[in-house]
Amino acid sequence: MWKLKQLMPGGDEEREESFLEEEESDGLCSLSYTQRMYAFAACLVAGLACMFLSMIVFIKPIKFAILFTLGNLLAVGSTAFLIGPAQQINMMFDSARIYATAVYLGCVVIALICALLIHSKVLTLIAIICEICALIWYSLSYIPFARRIVSDLMVRFCDTEL
């Protein structure tokens, strides 16, 4: 933990805690900096574990979809412990990533509907593939110029003119 604090800009714990407290909207969260880091790590590990376990039940697409989607939501939601839920929501619905967020959340809902209500294995697999693509596109929105680079690469790879 000490090495992680050294790597983060600012250096001292008081400044980092005050930064994290400022980001909280109503001050409802009374977790310390260390507790937030542990909660972030636990939520992320739980999400990754769900995604890994979903690979074991890949033969049963409905169980796969439920575990995989739960893992995705835990992994994406884990950052709320670092920056606060209000800041997380603000960043998700920022004008730069509003469409990526909407598509990702829509794919999550569609995957769950296909798995839980329709019980169609083919539709569930298609929805999960769309969910993975949407999650990648959403994640790229946090890296400067990443979506533009990927878009340019896809145009180059898929260009049929010779």
C-alpha positions, 0 to 999 in steps of 0.5 A, spaced: 500 500 500 505 504 501 508 503 494 501 505 491 501 511 495 508 513 493 506 512 485 500 516 486 501 524 485 501 528 491 504 524 496 501 525 502 495 521 505 491 527 507 491 531 500 489 524 497 483 523 502 481 531 502 481 530 494 476 523 495 472 527 500 471 533 495 469 528 490 463 525 494 457 529 493 453 529 499 458 526 504 455 520 505 461 516 504 465 516 510 470 511 508 478 513 509 482 512 503 485 506 505 478 503 506 476 505 499 482 502 496 480 496 499 473 496 497 475 498 490 480 492 489 475 487 492 470 489 487 474 489 482 477 482 484 470 480 485 468 482 478 474 479 475 472 472 478 465 472 476 468 473 469 473 468 470 467 463 473 463 465 467 468 462 462 467 455 466 460 455 464 460 457 457 457 451 455 450 454 458 449 461 455 444 463 460 448 462 466 454 465 462 451 471 461 448 472 468 455 471 471 459 475 465 454 481 466 455 481 473 462 481 473 462 487 468 458 491 472 462 490 478 468 491 475 466 498 472 462 500 478 469 498 482 471 505 480 466 508 484 470 507 490 475 511 488 472 517 485 465 517 488 459 515 485 456 522 483 463 523 480 462 516 476 455 517 474 458 524 471 464 521 468 459 516 465 454 521 462 459 526 460 458 528 452 465 525 450 462 518 452 454 518 453 453 514 447 458 509 449 455 509 456 448 508 453 450 502 448 454 499 454 448 499 458 443 497 453 447 491 451 447 489 459 440 490 459 439 486 452 443 480 455 440 480 461 433 480 458 435 474 453 438 470 458 433 471 463 426 472 460 427 469 453 431 464 454 435 464 447 442 461 447 443 464 440 440 471 442 444 471 449 451 469 445 449 475 440 448 480 446 454 478 450 458 479 444 455 486 443 456 487 450 464 485 450 464 490 444 461 496 447 465 495 454 471 495 450 469 502 446 466 504 453 473 503 456 477 506 450 473 513 451 477 514 458 484 513 454 485 520 450 485 519 442 484 511 443 477 511 440 480 515 434 486 510 433 481 504 433 477 507 428 482 509 424 485 502 424 478 498 423 477 503 417 484 501 414 483 493 416 476 493 413 477 497 407 476 493 401 479 498 396 485 495 393 
